[in-house]
């Protein structure tokens, strides 16, 4: 592949990501939300910080597992949490399913609590590092359940 084709593909991907983000913000703005809901512009900065913390703490758990210093059962909730976390945006904003998004965010919360309980006997700093993530996920769960209730369409 030529350099020009790579440049075109890379810039097209960046453009698509930016357009997707703009559409997501616009769609969030259309939902009925509680008065205490943060503006859409908060989510990017909050998740940037949280993903840095997640990368460090979850990455260390993966490292421990790869070195056979923790059993797979300890690493399992971390892996499941990432899957559920990454599934939320497509469920909420592409599938536009409030019910599935509510279920997904509950699974993010439960797997995070499970992960923190499982790793605590081995590495307590991972638990401490994930506390901001836990606080945000708890808030996000309450917010999503409220948004789901407010936007519930009865047939």
Secondary structure, DSSP 8 states (H G I E B T S, - for coil): --HHHHHHHHHHHHHHHHHHHHHHHHHHHHS---TT---THHHHHHHHHHHHHHHHHHHHHHHHHHTTSS-HHHHHHHHHHHHHHHHHHIIIIIS--HHHHHHHHHHHHHHHHHHHHHHTTT-HHHHHHTHHHHHHHHHHHHHHHHHHHHT----
